[in-house]
Amino acid sequence: MTEIKLSIKDFVEMEATEHNPILRNLSSAFFFEYVLVPNEVKNPEYVYISEEYYDKANRDKFELFISNWNLSWEMGQIRSLLYEHDIPEELLWLKRYREENIYLIPELKKNRYYAYSPLYHLLPTRILTAFGLPLLRPGIWPHSLRHFYIDQNLPIDFDLRLSKAFAYYIWPLLNGRTKIEYFDDNEPIKVLAHNLDFWLPYVNMVVEERLKQLPRVKIENAKQSRLLNKAKNNVPDGISVYRPLMGGEIWEGEEEAWEVLLEVVERADSLGRLRALIDAMKSNRVQEDFSHKWSYEREDFERRLYKKRSKFKVKFVELSDTIPVIGPYSEVDERMFWQDFMTILNHKEKQVVVMLRNGMTNLTEIGKELGYANHSPISKALRKIQKKLLEFEQ
């Protein structure tokens, strides 16, 4: 296998005036003359490789394998055919998943930059600066080699900062009516926007689609042409042989990066039913989903909430001086009287009597408790109760 070396200048920070969201691809033609491509490629899966596997004894060999494995992304689920005998001991479990399209991503103890790099390089300078993120030079996709600068110099809370920055940037595409700060941190759409692992597969799918639009590297000589034709006649059904795709810029500049983000959202919708998910979240919001800040969306929510409540008003009245009824009649004459009298009252009149018996004598307060604007309905109810009481006593 060919060893890959990149200079530190490819990763160090840039001046704000020079920085642009850029993601590039390094063509696998630098390392392979031909690639095997399955006619139907499975959706990729991402496996984080713990930093513990990178010991001093085998670090270079280990990194080189991961680099070449990821550079063979076109091969999808059949790349194990190429690396069957080169898999390091720590990754022998890959043989159990020969039919899966797996990317290998280093997981540092401090952050997941190598996984989230495509998401980071979608963000413009103003967003990175606002959230305290460094301005790194253009990213390389797919992940190839770890770099000392990335390992040692990113902020300790890099993942958290990136999550907040990405959520802020993508929010207008998810809930454009109201800014993100007007919602509580636990609001479902806000949680989804912050979830980088949710967006990662879709941005990588868009990257692959864009790279597949690039031309393939031309055949350089007659020998390559002869070997390519020979290989085409010997591959199994469902697999094709090509020269590798050319490399280049996947996107460059804020405008194109925004177009990519739109494609990411569309892909998340077509495969993950994103819009249906968001509509369901909006339809089932609760009051706690909003922050203390006022917004039109919060006002509309509260208007619908209180309008619905006004249609179905339930009142609970505590009878503090009563005991459970264990039979059709009470053993106490007074209780028998009230029990019989209550049977001739309507629902509203019963509520008034119960409140009076529990010590509430202010008619205005009783009216408010029962949902009336003033005491007038209570006064009318009392006159009817008095009339019924006189008739009942006779």
C-alpha positions in Angstrom: 0.0 0.0 0.0 1.1 3.6 -0.7 1.9 5.8 2.3 0.1 9.1 2.5 1.6 12.2 4.1 -0.1 15.6 4.5 1.6 18.8 5.7 0.4 20.5 8.8 -0.4 23.6 6.7 -3.4 21.7 5.3 -5.0 21.8 8.7 -3.8 24.9 10.6 -6.1 27.8 11.1 -6.7 30.6 8.6 -7.4 34.3 8.7 -11.0 35.2 8.6 -10.5 37.1 5.3 -9.1 33.9 3.7 -11.6 31.4 5.2 -14.4 29.9 3.1 -16.4 26.7 3.7 -14.6 24.3 1.4 -14.6 20.5 1.3 -12.3 18.6 -1.1 -11.9 15.0 -2.3 -8.6 13.3 -2.9 -9.0 10.9 -5.9 -8.2 7.3 -5.2 -6.4 7.2 -8.5 -3.3 8.3 -6.6 -3.4 4.9 -4.9 -5.4 2.5 -7.1 -5.5 2.0 -10.9 -9.0 0.5 -10.9 -12.0 0.3 -8.6 -14.7 -2.3 -8.2 -18.1 -0.8 -8.0 -21.3 -2.8 -7.0 -24.3 -2.0 -9.2 -26.3 -1.5 -6.0 -24.5 0.2 -3.2 -25.9 -0.2 0.3 -26.4 2.8 2.5 -23.3 3.5 4.5 -22.8 2.8 8.2 -20.3 4.6 10.4 -18.1 2.9 13.0 -16.1 4.9 15.5 -12.6 3.5 16.1 -11.5 4.3 19.7 -8.3 6.2 20.2 -7.1 3.3 22.4 -6.4 1.3 19.2 -3.8 3.8 18.1 -0.7 2.6 20.1 2.8 3.6 19.2 3.8 0.2 17.8 1.2 0.0 15.0 -0.1 3.5 14.7 1.2 4.2 11.2 0.1 0.8 9.8 -3.3 1.2 11.5 -3.8 4.7 10.1 -2.8 3.7 6.6 -5.3 0.8 6.6 -8.2 3.1 7.7 -7.1 5.7 5.1 -7.1 3.3 2.2 -10.3 1.6 3.4 -12.2 5.0 3.4 -10.6 6.1 0.1 -12.2 3.0 -1.5 -15.7 4.4 -0.7 -16.9 3.6 -4.3 -16.6 -0.1 -3.5 -19.2 0.2 -0.8 -20.0 -3.1 0.7 -17.5 -5.1 -1.4 -14.3 -3.3 -0.3 -13.5 -6.2 2.1 -12.6 -8.1 -1.1 -9.7 -5.8 -1.6 -8.5 -5.8 2.0 -9.3 -9.3 3.2 -5.6 -10.1 4.1 -4.6 -6.6 5.3 -7.1 -6.1 8.1 -5.3 -5.3 11.4 -5.9 -7.6 14.3 -7.9 -4.9 16.1 -10.4 -4.7 13.2 -10.8 -8.4 12.4 -14.5 -8.0 13.3 -14.9 -6.4 9.9 -14.8 -9.9 8.4 -18.1 -10.6 10.1 -19.7 -7.7 8.2 -18.4 -8.3 4.7 -21.7 -7.4 3.2 -22.0 -4.0 4.9 -20.9 -0.6 3.6 -18.8 0.6 6.5 -16.8 3.8 7.1 -14.1 3.8 9.8 -13.9 7.0 11.7 -11.4 7.7 14.5 -13.0 8.7 17.8 -10.8 10.9 19.8 -11.2 11.2 23.6 -11.8 14.9 23.2 -14.0 15.2 20.1 -15.4 13.7 16.9 -13.9 16.2 14.4 -13.0 13.4 11.9 -16.6 12.2 11.8 -18.2 15.7 11.8 -15.7 17.3 9.4 -18.2 17.6 6.5 -20.7 19.3 8.8 -18.1 21.7 10.1 -17.0 22.6 6.6 -20.5 23.6 5.6 -20.5 26.5 8.1 -19.4 30.0 7.0 -16.8 32.1 8.8 -19.3 34.3 10.7 -21.0 31.2 12.3 -17.7 29.5 13.2 -16.5 32.8 14.8 -19.7 33.4 16.7 -19.5 30.0 18.4 -15.8 30.1 19.1 -14.7 27.5 16.6 -11.3 27.7 14.8 -11.1 28.6 11.1 -9.5 25.5 9.7 -8.2 25.0 6.2 -10.3 23.1 3.6 -11.4 19.7 4.7 -10.7 16.4 3.0 -13.4 13.8 2.4 -13.4 10.9 3.2 -11.3 10.8 6.3 -7.8 9.6 5.6 -5.2 10.4 8.2 -5.3 11.8 11.7 -3.3 15.0 12.3 -1.5 16.2 15.4 -2.9 19.7 15.2 -6.5 18.4 15.1 -5.8 16.0 17.9 -4.3 18.5 20.3 -5.5 22.0 19.5 -9.3 21.9 19.0 -11.4 23.3 21.9 -12.2 20.7 24.6 -15.9 21.3 24.0 -15.6 21.2 20.2 -18.5 18.8 19.7 -20.8 21.0 21.8 -19.8 24.2 20.0 -20.2 22.6 16.6 -23.6 21.2 17.6 -24.8 24.6 18.6 -23.4 26.3 15.5 -24.8 23.8 13.1 -28.3 23.9 14.8 -28.3 27.7 14.5 -27.3 27.6 10.8 -29.8 24.9 9.7 -32.7 26.2 11.9 -34.3 28.4 9.2 -34.8 25.3 7.1 -36.5 23.5 9.9 -38.6 26.2 11.6 -38.1 29.5 9.7 -41.0 31.4 11.4 -39.3 31.8 14.8 -35.6 32.0 15.8 -34.1 29.1 17.6 -33.5 31.1 20.8 -37.3 31.4 21.3 -37.5 27.7 22.1 -36.5 25.7 25.1 -33.4 23.5 24.9 -35.6 20.4 25.1 -38.0 21.4 22.3 -37.9 18.3 19.9 -37.1 20.2 16.7 -34.3 22.0 18.5 -32.9 18.7 19.8 -33.0 17.3 16.3 -31.2 20.3 14.9 -28.4 19.8 17.4 -28.0 16.0 16.7 -25.0 15.8 14.5 -25.2 12.1 14.2 -28.7 12.5 12.6 -27.4 14.7 9.9 -24.0 12.9 9.3 -25.4 10.1 7.0 -27.3 12.5 4.8 -24.4 15.0 4.3 -22.2 12.0 3.3 -24.8 10.8 0.9 -24.9 14.2 -0.8 -21.1 14.2 -0.9 -21.1 10.8 -2.7 -23.7 12.0 -5.1 -21.7 15.1 -6.0 -18.5 13.1 -6.5 -20.3 10.6 -8.8 -20.9 13.5 -11.2 -17.2 14.0 -11.7 -15.5 12.3 -14.7 -13.3 9.3 -14.3 -9.6 9.4 -14.6 -8.6 8.7 -18.2 -6.7 5.5 -19.2 -3.0 6.4 -19.4 -1.6 3.7 -21.7 -2.4 0.6 -23.6 -1.4 -1.7 -20.7 -4.0 -0.1 -18.4 -6.6 -0.5 -21.1 -5.8 -4.1 -21.7 -5.9 -4.9 -17.9 -9.1 -3.0 -17.5 -10.8 -5.0 -20.3 -9.5 -8.2 -18.8 -10.8 -7.3 -15.4 -14.3 -6.5 -16.8 -14.5 -10.0 -18.2 -13.6 -11.7 -14.9 -15.7 -9.9 -12.2 -18.8 -11.5 -10.7 -22.3 -10.4 -11.8 -23.5 -7.2 -10.1 -20.0 -5.7 -10.0 -18.3 -3.3 -12.5 -14.7 -2.3 -13.0 -13.7 1.4 -13.7 -10.9 3.8 -13.5 -11.3 5.8 -10.2 -13.3 9.1 -10.2 -11.3 12.3 -10.4 -10.9 14.3 -7.2 -11.6 18.0 -6.6 -13.7 20.4 -4.7 -17.0 19.1 -3.5 -18.2 22.6 -2.6 -16.5 25.9 -2.3 -17.9 29.2 -0.8 -20.9 30.0 1.4 -23.4 30.1 -1.5 -22.6 26.6 -2.7 -22.3 25.2 0.8 -25.9 26.5 1.5 -27.1 24.7 -1.7 -25.5 21.5 -0.3 -27.3 22.1 3.0 -30.6 22.3 1.1 -29.7 19.0 -0.6 -29.0 17.5 2.8 -32.4 18.5 4.1 -34.1 17.2 1.0 -32.3 13.9 1.4 -33.2 13.7 5.1 -36.8 14.2 4.0 -36.9 11.7 1.2 -35.2 8.9 3.3 -35.9 10.0 6.8 -39.4 11.7 6.4 -38.0 14.8 8.0 -40.9 17.1 7.1 -43.4 14.6 8.4 -41.4 14.3 11.6 -41.2 18.1 12.0 -45.0 18.5 11.4 -45.7 15.9 14.0 -43.4 17.7 16.5 -45.1 21.1 15.8 -48.6 19.5 16.2 -47.8 18.1 19.6 -45.9 21.0 21.2 -46.5 21.7 24.8 -46.1 25.0 26.7 -42.7 23.9 28.0 -41.3 23.8 24.5 -41.1 27.6 24.4 -38.6 29.7 26.2 -39.6 32.7 28.3 -39.3 35.0 25.3 -42.4 36.1 23.5 -42.9 35.2 19.8 -45.8 35.0 17.3 -45.5 31.2 17.3 -45.8 31.1 21.1 -48.8 33.5 20.9 -50.6 31.3 18.3 -49.9 28.2 20.4 -51.3 29.8 23.6 -54.4 31.1 21.7 -55.2 27.6 20.4 -54.5 26.1 23.8 -56.8 28.4 25.8 -59.5 28.3 23.1 -59.5 24.5 23.3 -59.6 24.6 27.1 -62.6 27.0 27.1 -64.6 24.4 25.2 -63.8 21.6 27.7 -63.7 23.2 31.2 -63.6 20.8 34.1 -64.0 22.0 37.7 -62.9 20.0 40.7 -64.4 20.9 44.1 -62.9 19.6 47.3 -65.5 18.7 50.0 -63.3 19.1 53.0 -66.0 18.3 55.6 -67.6 15.3 54.1 -67.1 11.6 54.6 -67.4 8.8 52.0 -71.1 7.7 51.4 -71.4 4.0 52.1 -75.2 3.7 51.5 -78.1 5.3 49.7 -79.0 7.2 52.9 -77.0 9.0 55.5 -77.4 8.1 59.2 -77.5 11.8 60.1 -80.7 13.8 59.5 -78.8 16.8 58.4 -76.9 14.9 55.8 -80.1 13.2 54.6 -81.7 16.6 54.2 -78.9 17.9 52.0 -78.6 14.6 50.0 -82.3 14.7 49.2 -82.3 18.5 48.4 -79.3 18.2 46.0 -81.3 15.8 43.8 -83.7 18.5 42.7 -80.9 21.0 41.8 -79.3 21.3 38.4 -75.5 21.0 37.8 -74.8 24.8 38.2 -76.9 25.1 41.3 -75.2 22.1 42.9 -71.8 23.8 42.3 -73.0 26.9 44.1 -74.4 25.0 47.1 -71.2 23.0 47.5 -69.1 26.2 47.5 -71.3 27.9 50.0 -71.1 24.9 52.3 -67.3 25.0 52.1 -67.1 28.5 53.3 -67.0 30.5 50.1 -69.5 33.3 50.6 -68.3 36.0 48.2 -70.5 35.8 45.1 -67.9 37.4 42.8 -65.3 34.7 43.9 -67.8 31.9 43.3 -68.5 33.4 39.8 -64.8 33.5 38.9 -64.3 30.0 40.1 -67.1 28.8 37.9 -65.9 30.8 34.9 -68.2 33.8 34.9 -67.2 37.4 34.4 -69.2 38.7 37.3 -71.5 37.7 40.2 -74.8 38.2 38.2 -75.3 34.5 37.2 -74.6 33.4 40.8 -77.2 35.8 42.2 -79.8 34.4 39.8 -78.8 30.9 40.7 -79.2 31.7 44.4 -82.7 33.0 43.9 -83.7 29.8 42.1 -82.1 27.7 44.9 -84.0 29.7 47.6 -87.3 29.2 45.7 -86.6 25.4 45.4 -85.6 25.2 49.1 -88.9 26.8 50.2 -90.9 24.4 48.0 -88.8 21.5 49.3 -89.4 22.3 53.0 -93.2 22.5 52.4 
